[in-house]
Amino acid sequence: MNEMKVSLGDESLEKLIAHMRKTGDLLGQTTTSLDLLESKTKELESQAFLRSEGTIKDKEHLARTCSNVVENNAKIAQLRGEIQQLRWSLKISEIECDLFRSVNSNKRLERKLYEHLS
């Protein structure tokens, strides 16, 4: 990815923005992995359904409990957890950026007030 340098005058904020970019990239990759795994699981479930014998309900249950499907379900749950964690990480970083802007805004206003009163 093209890493852009943001001149904000505060190194910690620049690091935070770099972290947000990396987290966003990782979130995109994890979401793609989840989508692919869900598609593969549906495909495995369909194949198990077609291979099994019995009534429609029996075939559905056998397809959903196939070992490959159950294994993928655990991986899907793990990926969903990672996605949620990445989303919260981004949200926390967003809040930290907002706090930085708010604090610096107050400092600028105070400085302007002192300059005006001098």
CORTA-V371722 format. One record per helix or strand of 3 or more residues. SS is the DSSP state (a for helix, b for strand). FROM is the first residue (numbers start at 1). TO is the last residue. If there is no record, write none. Layout:
ss=SS from=FROM to=TO
ss=SS from=FROM to=TO
//
This chain:
ss=a from=11 to=51
ss=a from=56 to=64
ss=a from=67 to=117
//
